[in-house]
Amino acid sequence: MPTVAVFNQKGGVAKTTTAVNLAALWARRGHRTLLVDMDAQGNATAAFGIAPRPLKGVYDLLVEAATVEEVIRTSCMDNLWILPSTPNLSGLDVALSGVLEPQLVLRRALESPSADAEYVVIDCPPTLGLPSVNALVAAGELVIPTFCYRHAQDGLHATWANVRRMARRINPVLRINGVLLISPDSNEVSRRTADIIRAEFGDKVYQTFIPGDNLIPLAEESDMPLVLLHPDAPAAKAYEKALGEIEQRIYNASRSSLRNVESTAEDEAKELVTPSSWLSMIEEPGQR
């Protein structure tokens, strides 16, 4: 099953909007889809009308206080199930501080038959703490949404660097599927920044971008993904087109892993990251 994490270390760059719309599109096409909400804010959970938030969620699953069967929820649409977030997910780092290999707990949980799906989409918080690390260890594909302004560009650089290191040290099958530009057409600064990102990251940037669309916040207020509530909206059409690019990259037979395209020394690529040292991967924003 393709497992796609949606992550960026910068907050407010449409991670949740992207995750819920991709999940909804796959489900609408008839694919059994699982959405995992790894953000303690729970916006992806609320996006499908699961409110108030459930008593048990991903946190309980990861600390082995509940099974997948006890946590998984149906959604407002066919073919889509959700592992919901609860506020205590923000304390996951502390709760798993004494656990062996804490970065692997989500991957192991998704091996449950009850979590079986054709597509898994993981919405991540905007920090490289244990919830995001678990998502990136469980995933094979990464989608990085980003707005086109200076601080968001810095967040993209930090995310890119840390994911490359994680692919070398913890999850060699993780690859950056692509960078999704959000509202690059909104003003002249955004257009210039988008051109810089395209020049810097090349074909890792999707040809499709998501235009600014006033219907997106209206959909969020309605607890419904845009692609379901307003399927003909410009942004909804763009997400559908972007999904085609994501699928093409997932199933491209000639793709290579991040490890194969890295120019690092072989001994670094084989370095073992122990449970107590995975945080050493984190680089400061701006480092490449």
NUMAR-803255 format. One record per residue (C-alpha): residue number from 1; residue in three letters; x, y, z. Coordinates in steps of 0.05 Angstrom, whole numbers. Layout:
N
(node NUM,ALA,(X,Y,Z))
...
% end
This chain:
288
(node 1,MET,(0,0,0))
(node 2,PRO,(28,69,-17))
(node 3,THR,(36,109,47))
(node 4,VAL,(41,183,35))
(node 5,ALA,(62,232,89))
(node 6,VAL,(44,306,80))
(node 7,PHE,(97,345,118))
(node 8,ASN,(131,412,123))
(node 9,GLN,(168,440,183))
(node 10,LYS,(136,507,169))
(node 11,GLY,(66,516,197))
(node 12,GLY,(7,545,158))
(node 13,VAL,(27,519,90))
(node 14,ALA,(-36,477,74))
(node 15,LYS,(-11,410,99))
(node 16,THR,(-78,389,127))
(node 17,THR,(-117,418,68))
(node 18,THR,(-72,377,22))
(node 19,ALA,(-76,313,63))
(node 20,VAL,(-152,313,70))
(node 21,ASN,(-164,329,-3))
(node 22,LEU,(-116,276,-28))
(node 23,ALA,(-148,224,18))
(node 24,ALA,(-218,245,-5))
(node 25,LEU,(-199,240,-78))
(node 26,TRP,(-171,170,-71))
(node 27,ALA,(-233,148,-32))
(node 28,ARG,(-279,180,-84))
(node 29,ARG,(-244,138,-137))
(node 30,GLY,(-264,76,-99))
(node 31,HIS,(-198,61,-64))
(node 32,ARG,(-200,40,8))
(node 33,THR,(-163,98,40))
(node 34,LEU,(-138,109,111))
(node 35,LEU,(-124,180,137))
(node 36,VAL,(-78,183,197))
(node 37,ASP,(-81,248,236))
(node 38,MET,(-14,256,272))
(node 39,ASP,(-25,330,290))
(node 40,ALA,(-50,343,361))
(node 41,GLN,(-91,401,334))
(node 42,GLY,(-137,350,300))
(node 43,ASN,(-156,391,240))
(node 44,ALA,(-155,331,193))
(node 45,THR,(-201,295,241))
(node 46,ALA,(-249,353,242))
(node 47,ALA,(-246,360,166))
(node 48,PHE,(-289,299,159))
(node 49,GLY,(-340,318,212))
(node 50,ILE,(-312,278,270))
(node 51,ALA,(-329,326,325))
(node 52,PRO,(-325,330,384))
(node 53,ARG,(-260,294,381))
(node 54,PRO,(-261,220,402))
(node 55,LEU,(-239,197,470))
(node 56,LYS,(-188,150,439))
(node 57,GLY,(-142,166,380))
(node 58,VAL,(-74,154,350))
(node 59,TYR,(-40,170,416))
(node 60,ASP,(-75,113,451))
(node 61,LEU,(-57,67,394))
(node 62,LEU,(17,86,395))
(node 63,VAL,(24,79,471))
(node 64,GLU,(-12,11,466))
(node 65,ALA,(-72,34,506))
(node 66,ALA,(-119,16,450))
(node 67,THR,(-122,-27,387))
(node 68,VAL,(-133,-4,316))
(node 69,GLU,(-203,-33,320))
(node 70,GLU,(-218,11,380))
(node 71,VAL,(-190,75,349))
(node 72,ILE,(-208,73,275))
(node 73,ARG,(-269,114,254))
(node 74,THR,(-312,116,193))
(node 75,SER,(-319,182,157))
(node 76,CYS,(-372,221,121))
(node 77,MET,(-356,185,56))
(node 78,ASP,(-349,114,31))
(node 79,ASN,(-281,81,27))
(node 80,LEU,(-249,129,77))
(node 81,TRP,(-229,112,148))
(node 82,ILE,(-193,156,198))
(node 83,LEU,(-145,144,255))
(node 84,PRO,(-163,208,292))
(node 85,SER,(-122,256,333))
(node 86,THR,(-133,274,406))
(node 87,PRO,(-99,331,445))
(node 88,ASN,(-55,284,485))
(node 89,LEU,(-17,268,421))
(node 90,SER,(26,329,437))
(node 91,GLY,(56,290,494))
(node 92,LEU,(78,231,452))
(node 93,ASP,(152,246,460))
(node 94,VAL,(147,241,536))
(node 95,ALA,(101,180,535))
(node 96,LEU,(149,140,491))
(node 97,SER,(213,165,524))
(node 98,GLY,(227,96,554))
(node 99,VAL,(204,55,495))
(node 100,LEU,(253,17,452))
(node 101,GLU,(252,43,380))
(node 102,PRO,(198,96,392))
(node 103,GLN,(204,119,319))
(node 104,LEU,(175,53,295))
(node 105,VAL,(109,50,334))
(node 106,LEU,(65,78,279))
(node 107,ARG,(96,34,225))
(node 108,ARG,(81,-27,269))
(node 109,ALA,(10,-4,284))
(node 110,LEU,(-4,3,209))
(node 111,GLU,(15,-70,200))
(node 112,SER,(-50,-89,234))
(node 113,PRO,(-101,-121,187))
(node 114,SER,(-152,-70,212))
(node 115,ALA,(-109,-14,183))
(node 116,ASP,(-104,-47,115))
(node 117,ALA,(-116,2,58))
(node 118,GLU,(-99,15,-14))
(node 119,TYR,(-74,84,4))
(node 120,VAL,(-52,113,71))
(node 121,VAL,(-46,189,79))
(node 122,ILE,(-13,217,141))
(node 123,ASP,(-23,289,162))
(node 124,CYS,(37,313,203))
(node 125,PRO,(47,370,252))
(node 126,PRO,(95,427,232))
(node 127,THR,(152,403,276))
(node 128,LEU,(202,346,271))
(node 129,GLY,(183,315,337))
(node 130,LEU,(165,242,349))
(node 131,PRO,(96,245,316))
(node 132,SER,(127,270,250))
(node 133,VAL,(186,223,255))
(node 134,ASN,(138,165,263))
(node 135,ALA,(99,188,202))
(node 136,LEU,(163,194,160))
(node 137,VAL,(188,126,183))
(node 138,ALA,(121,94,165))
(node 139,ALA,(116,129,97))
(node 140,GLY,(147,112,30))
(node 141,GLU,(127,177,-3))
(node 142,LEU,(130,249,20))
(node 143,VAL,(90,308,-7))
(node 144,ILE,(115,376,15))
(node 145,PRO,(64,432,6))
(node 146,THR,(91,503,11))
(node 147,PHE,(68,574,3))
(node 148,CYS,(112,618,-39))
(node 149,TYR,(142,670,8))
(node 150,ARG,(208,677,43))
(node 151,HIS,(195,643,110))
(node 152,ALA,(159,586,77))
(node 153,GLN,(219,577,31))
(node 154,ASP,(264,572,92))
(node 155,GLY,(218,518,120))
(node 156,LEU,(222,480,54))
(node 157,HIS,(299,481,58))
(node 158,ALA,(298,454,129))
(node 159,THR,(247,401,112))
(node 160,TRP,(286,379,51))
(node 161,ALA,(351,372,89))
(node 162,ASN,(321,333,148))
(node 163,VAL,(282,286,104))
(node 164,ARG,(345,269,64))
(node 165,ARG,(381,253,128))
(node 166,MET,(323,211,153))
(node 167,ALA,(322,172,87))
(node 168,ARG,(396,157,95))
(node 169,ARG,(395,138,168))
(node 170,ILE,(327,110,187))
(node 171,ASN,(280,98,128))
(node 172,PRO,(317,84,63))
(node 173,VAL,(252,74,24))
(node 174,LEU,(228,144,39))
(node 175,ARG,(230,189,-21))
(node 176,ILE,(207,260,-34))
(node 177,ASN,(150,250,-83))
(node 178,GLY,(146,324,-96))
(node 179,VAL,(138,396,-74))
(node 180,LEU,(69,425,-82))
(node 181,LEU,(66,500,-92))
(node 182,ILE,(7,534,-58))
(node 183,SER,(-19,601,-86))
(node 184,PRO,(44,618,-127))
(node 185,ASP,(1,664,-169))
(node 186,SER,(-25,708,-113))
(node 187,ASN,(23,766,-122))
(node 188,GLU,(89,786,-153))
(node 189,VAL,(130,764,-93))
(node 190,SER,(97,696,-94))
(node 191,ARG,(110,689,-169))
(node 192,ARG,(184,706,-160))
(node 193,THR,(191,659,-101))
(node 194,ALA,(157,603,-140))
(node 195,ASP,(206,613,-197))
(node 196,ILE,(264,608,-148))
(node 197,ILE,(236,544,-118))
(node 198,ARG,(227,513,-187))
(node 199,ALA,(297,532,-207))
(node 200,GLU,(326,504,-142))
(node 201,PHE,(287,439,-136))
(node 202,GLY,(277,424,-209))
(node 203,ASP,(231,367,-228))
(node 204,LYS,(216,352,-155))
(node 205,VAL,(166,410,-160))
(node 206,TYR,(100,387,-189))
(node 207,GLN,(78,421,-252))
(node 208,THR,(10,429,-220))
(node 209,PHE,(2,483,-167))
(node 210,ILE,(-57,498,-122))
(node 211,PRO,(-85,567,-137))
(node 212,GLY,(-113,613,-83))
(node 213,ASP,(-187,597,-74))
(node 214,ASN,(-236,630,-26))
(node 215,LEU,(-277,567,-24))
(node 216,ILE,(-222,530,15))
(node 217,PRO,(-237,564,82))
(node 218,LEU,(-311,557,69))
(node 219,ALA,(-302,482,60))
(node 220,GLU,(-262,479,125))
(node 221,GLU,(-318,514,162))
(node 222,SER,(-366,462,135))
(node 223,ASP,(-322,404,160))
(node 224,MET,(-318,377,89))
(node 225,PRO,(-259,371,41))
(node 226,LEU,(-261,421,-16))
(node 227,VAL,(-261,367,-69))
(node 228,LEU,(-326,339,-41))
(node 229,LEU,(-362,404,-24))
(node 230,HIS,(-341,444,-86))
(node 231,PRO,(-312,394,-136))
(node 232,ASP,(-312,446,-192))
(node 233,ALA,(-273,498,-153))
(node 234,PRO,(-206,518,-184))
(node 235,ALA,(-167,490,-124))
(node 236,ALA,(-207,426,-124))
(node 237,LYS,(-192,415,-198))
(node 238,ALA,(-119,429,-184))
(node 239,TYR,(-116,378,-127))
(node 240,GLU,(-145,326,-174))
(node 241,LYS,(-92,342,-226))
(node 242,ALA,(-37,341,-173))
(node 243,LEU,(-61,273,-151))
(node 244,GLY,(-48,247,-221))
(node 245,GLU,(25,271,-216))
(node 246,ILE,(33,240,-147))
(node 247,GLU,(6,173,-172))
(node 248,GLN,(51,176,-233))
(node 249,ARG,(112,185,-189))
(node 250,ILE,(90,129,-141))
(node 251,TYR,(83,79,-197))
(node 252,ASN,(139,102,-242))
(node 253,ALA,(180,39,-252))
(node 254,SER,(244,77,-264))
(node 255,ARG,(242,116,-199))
(node 256,SER,(302,111,-153))
(node 257,SER,(305,119,-78))
(node 258,LEU,(334,179,-43))
(node 259,ARG,(393,137,-20))
(node 260,ASN,(412,121,-91))
(node 261,VAL,(416,194,-111))
(node 262,GLU,(453,218,-50))
(node 263,SER,(527,235,-56))
(node 264,THR,(543,219,16))
(node 265,ALA,(595,169,39))
(node 266,GLU,(574,96,44))
(node 267,ASP,(589,92,118))
(node 268,GLU,(542,150,132))
(node 269,ALA,(487,118,92))
(node 270,LYS,(493,55,134))
(node 271,GLU,(496,92,201))
(node 272,LEU,(449,63,252))
(node 273,VAL,(405,112,288))
(node 274,THR,(390,87,358))
(node 275,PRO,(326,105,396))
(node 276,SER,(366,155,437))
(node 277,SER,(399,189,378))
(node 278,TRP,(346,200,324))
(node 279,LEU,(338,273,346))
(node 280,SER,(410,284,324))
(node 281,MET,(384,286,252))
(node 282,ILE,(350,353,261))
(node 283,GLU,(385,411,227))
(node 284,GLU,(372,484,238))
(node 285,PRO,(329,520,186))
(node 286,GLY,(369,542,126))
(node 287,GLN,(420,485,129))
(node 288,ARG,(424,441,68))
% end
